[in-house]
């Protein structure tokens, strides 16, 4: 993986953690609880992954997940990562029915664009890498 992309993503994640530490906890909780559910635009459901859930795709997705996502979403994708807990907003649990029921295109769109403490990864990962992550997230959601 390109070292500049790794450094850029690390900066985004660490900046979010640092900013969360300087904000008022009560305001964060109120805005989180009153925030509308995160929905991708309807057209995102039409996006289809060109990558199937195969060993190489999953291995590459796992590598990216471990480096960039596990600190917030947890090693097994339950939304229980140490960094995620410090942000005042619980990251997505990929085992949750609400996540499992979303289309691959919706997950791809959310990962690309980000919202709140979830950074946008469109300029960090290639489309191929984001689809690999979607495949790996789906794989995590199947394991219990």
C-alpha positions in Angstrom: 0.0 0.0 0.0 1.2 3.5 -0.8 2.9 5.0 2.2 1.4 8.5 1.5 -2.1 7.0 1.5 -1.4 5.2 4.8 -0.1 8.5 6.4 -3.1 10.4 5.0 -5.6 8.0 6.4 -3.8 7.8 9.7 -3.9 11.6 10.0 -7.6 11.6 9.3 -8.4 9.0 12.0 -6.0 10.6 14.6 -7.3 14.1 13.8 -10.9 12.9 14.5 -9.9 11.3 17.8 -8.0 14.5 18.8 -10.9 16.7 17.9 -13.4 14.5 19.8 -11.3 15.0 22.9 -11.6 18.8 22.7 -15.4 18.9 22.2 -18.1 19.1 24.8 -19.3 15.6 25.7 -22.9 16.7 26.3 -23.2 18.4 22.9 -21.8 15.3 21.2 -24.3 13.0 22.9 -27.2 15.3 22.1 -26.3 15.6 18.4 -25.6 11.9 18.1 -29.0 10.9 19.5 -30.9 13.5 17.6 -29.1 12.7 14.3 -31.1 11.2 11.5 -30.2 7.6 10.5 -27.4 7.6 7.9 -28.9 6.7 4.6 -27.1 6.5 1.3 -28.8 8.0 -1.7 -31.2 5.6 -3.5 -28.9 5.4 -6.5 -26.1 3.9 -4.4 -28.2 0.7 -4.2 -27.6 0.3 -8.0 -23.8 0.1 -7.4 -22.6 -3.5 -7.8 -19.2 -4.9 -6.8 -17.1 -6.3 -9.5 -15.4 -8.4 -6.9 -16.7 -11.6 -5.4 -16.1 -13.0 -2.0 -13.1 -15.0 -2.8 -9.9 -15.7 -0.8 -7.7 -13.0 -2.4 -10.4 -10.3 -2.2 -11.1 -11.2 1.5 -7.4 -11.2 2.4 -6.8 -7.8 0.8 -10.0 -6.5 2.5 -8.9 -7.9 5.8 -5.5 -6.2 5.5 -7.1 -2.8 4.9 -9.6 -3.4 7.6 -6.9 -4.2 10.2 -4.9 -1.1 9.3 -7.7 1.5 8.9 -10.9 0.2 10.4 -10.4 -2.1 13.3 -9.3 0.7 15.7 -12.8 2.1 15.6 -15.0 -0.9 14.4 -13.1 -3.5 16.5 -11.1 -6.5 15.3 -14.3 -8.5 14.6 -16.4 -5.6 13.4 -18.7 -5.3 16.4 -18.2 -1.5 16.7 -16.2 -1.9 19.9 -12.7 -0.6 18.9 -10.9 1.5 21.4 -10.6 4.6 19.2 -14.2 4.4 18.2 -15.3 4.4 21.9 -13.4 7.6 22.4 -15.2 9.5 19.6 -18.5 9.8 21.5 -20.4 8.0 18.7 -20.4 4.2 18.5 -19.1 3.0 15.1 -21.2 0.6 13.0 -21.5 -3.0 14.1 -21.2 -5.0 11.0 -23.1 -7.9 12.6 -26.2 -5.8 13.2 -29.2 -6.4 11.0 -29.4 -2.7 10.1 -26.0 -3.0 8.5 -26.5 -6.5 7.0 -29.7 -5.3 5.3 -27.9 -2.4 3.4 -26.8 -3.0 -0.1 -23.2 -3.3 -1.0 -23.5 -0.1 -3.0 -24.8 1.7 0.1 -21.8 0.5 2.2 -19.4 1.5 -0.6 -21.0 5.0 -0.8 -20.8 5.5 3.0 -17.2 4.4 3.1 -16.4 6.7 0.2 -18.1 9.8 1.6 -18.0 9.4 5.4 -20.1 11.3 7.9 -19.3 12.7 11.3 -16.5 10.7 12.9 -16.4 8.3 9.9 -13.8 9.8 7.6 -14.3 9.7 3.8 -12.0 7.2 2.2 -12.7 8.0 -1.5 -9.3 9.8 -1.8 -7.5 7.3 0.4 -8.5 4.0 -1.2 -9.0 3.0 -4.8 -12.5 1.8 -5.8 -11.1 -1.7 -5.9 -9.9 -1.4 -2.3 -13.2 0.0 -1.1 -15.0 -3.0 -2.7 -12.5 -5.3 -1.1 -13.5 -3.8 2.2 -17.2 -4.2 1.5 -16.6 -7.9 0.8 -14.6 -8.3 4.0 -17.3 -6.4 6.0 -19.9 -8.8 4.6 -17.7 -11.7 5.5 -17.4 -10.4 9.1 -21.2 -10.0 9.3 -21.7 -13.7 8.5 -19.4 -14.9 11.4 -20.8 -15.0 14.9 
